[in-house]
């Protein structure tokens, strides 16, 4: 297999066990900012969405603005405390916004910001992958336990 070309030059490739390219050398080592450094913005962004519930909450909010109780019911398996922490963290990073309505009783809804909305398509791709490959992962785990 010929080396891939990036920006008119050649890039070395790392290969998996099946000899398919995993990551081009230039994509990791010559990328703007070193993604492995603790203070890299790329790493921060990945860490935010890699948090256990973040992607699920973001995907749920992609449907429509949601009240916390509706989110908890839609998601299932998440405690109110963890949901609140997740929403606050996503809000602190500008991915989610909180709308408090001056009503009796008070009503709060969360929605995606414009920045948060940019994650909807990548999350859909990841969700499709999970739907297509979830059974294979479960099968592998079951075989491994035998």
C-alpha positions as CSV (number, residue, x, y, z in Angstrom):
1,X,0.0,0.0,0.0
2,X,1.4,3.4,-0.9
3,X,1.8,6.0,1.7
4,X,-1.0,8.5,1.9
5,X,-0.5,12.1,0.7
6,X,-1.3,15.0,2.9
7,X,-0.7,18.6,1.8
8,X,1.2,17.4,-1.2
9,X,3.8,15.4,0.9
10,X,4.0,11.8,2.0
11,X,2.7,10.7,5.4
12,X,3.8,7.6,7.2
13,X,1.0,5.3,8.3
14,X,0.5,3.2,11.4
15,X,-1.1,-0.1,10.7
16,X,-3.4,-2.3,12.8
17,X,-3.0,-6.1,13.0
18,X,-5.0,-6.4,9.7
19,X,-2.6,-4.0,8.0
20,X,-5.3,-1.3,7.5
21,X,-4.1,2.2,8.3
22,X,-5.2,3.3,11.8
23,X,-3.9,6.9,11.9
24,X,-1.6,8.7,9.6
25,X,1.5,9.8,11.3
26,X,1.1,13.4,10.1
27,X,-2.4,13.7,11.5
28,X,-1.2,13.0,15.0
29,X,2.3,14.5,15.1
30,X,1.9,17.5,12.8
31,X,-1.6,18.5,13.8
32,X,-2.1,22.0,15.1
33,X,-1.5,21.6,18.9
34,X,-0.4,18.3,20.3
35,X,-3.6,16.3,21.1
36,X,-1.7,14.4,23.7
37,X,-0.7,17.4,25.8
38,X,-2.9,18.1,28.8
39,X,-3.5,21.7,27.9
40,X,-4.4,21.2,24.3
41,X,-7.9,22.5,23.4
42,X,-8.5,19.4,21.2
43,X,-7.8,17.1,24.2
44,X,-10.1,19.3,26.4
45,X,-12.9,19.0,23.8
46,X,-12.5,15.2,23.6
47,X,-12.5,14.9,27.4
48,X,-15.7,16.9,27.6
49,X,-17.7,14.6,25.3
50,X,-16.0,11.5,26.5
51,X,-17.6,11.9,30.0
52,X,-20.0,9.0,30.5
53,X,-23.3,10.8,30.1
54,X,-22.3,13.8,28.0
55,X,-23.0,12.4,24.5
56,X,-26.3,10.9,25.6
57,X,-27.5,14.2,27.2
58,X,-26.4,16.1,24.1
59,X,-28.2,13.7,21.8
60,X,-31.4,13.9,23.9
61,X,-31.2,17.7,23.7
62,X,-30.9,17.5,19.9
63,X,-34.5,16.4,19.8
64,X,-35.9,19.5,21.4
65,X,-35.4,21.6,24.6
66,X,-36.0,19.5,27.6
67,X,-36.8,19.9,31.3
68,X,-34.5,18.0,33.6
69,X,-37.3,15.6,34.7
70,X,-38.1,14.8,31.0
71,X,-34.4,14.3,30.2
72,X,-34.0,11.9,33.2
73,X,-37.1,9.9,32.0
74,X,-35.9,9.9,28.3
75,X,-32.4,8.8,29.1
76,X,-33.1,6.3,31.9
77,X,-30.4,5.0,34.3
78,X,-29.1,8.4,35.2
79,X,-29.6,9.9,38.6
80,X,-30.9,13.4,39.0
81,X,-27.7,14.4,40.7
82,X,-25.5,13.1,37.9
83,X,-27.8,14.7,35.3
84,X,-27.6,18.0,37.0
85,X,-23.8,17.8,37.2
86,X,-23.6,16.8,33.5
87,X,-25.9,19.6,32.4
88,X,-23.9,22.2,34.5
89,X,-20.6,20.9,33.0
90,X,-21.9,21.1,29.4
91,X,-23.3,24.6,30.2
92,X,-19.9,25.7,31.6
93,X,-18.3,24.7,28.3
94,X,-20.9,26.5,26.1
95,X,-22.6,23.4,24.7
96,X,-25.9,23.7,26.6
97,X,-27.9,26.6,27.8
98,X,-30.3,26.8,30.7
99,X,-33.6,28.7,30.4
100,X,-35.3,29.6,33.6
101,X,-38.9,30.8,33.2
102,X,-40.5,33.1,35.7
103,X,-43.6,31.0,36.4
104,X,-45.2,29.4,39.4
105,X,-44.0,26.8,39.9
106,X,-40.6,27.7,38.3
107,X,-39.8,25.9,35.1
108,X,-36.3,25.2,33.7
109,X,-35.4,23.9,30.3
110,X,-32.1,23.0,28.7
111,X,-31.3,23.3,25.0
112,X,-28.2,23.0,22.8
113,X,-26.3,26.1,22.0
114,X,-25.1,26.8,18.5
115,X,-21.8,25.2,19.4
116,X,-23.5,22.2,21.0
117,X,-25.5,21.8,17.8
118,X,-22.3,21.2,15.9
119,X,-22.0,17.9,17.8
120,X,-25.3,16.5,16.6
121,X,-24.1,15.1,13.3
122,X,-20.9,13.4,14.8
123,X,-23.1,12.0,17.6
124,X,-25.5,10.6,15.0
125,X,-22.6,8.9,13.3
126,X,-21.3,7.4,16.5
127,X,-24.9,6.3,17.4
128,X,-25.3,4.6,14.1
129,X,-22.0,2.8,14.6
130,X,-23.1,1.7,18.0
131,X,-26.4,0.5,16.7
132,X,-24.6,-1.4,13.8
133,X,-21.9,-2.9,16.0
134,X,-23.4,-3.2,19.5
135,X,-24.4,-6.9,19.0
136,X,-20.8,-7.8,17.9
137,X,-19.4,-6.2,21.0
138,X,-21.8,-8.1,23.2
139,X,-21.1,-11.3,21.3
140,X,-17.3,-10.8,21.8
141,X,-17.8,-10.1,25.5
142,X,-19.9,-13.3,25.9
143,X,-17.3,-15.4,24.0
144,X,-14.5,-13.9,26.1
145,X,-16.3,-15.0,29.4
146,X,-16.7,-18.6,28.3
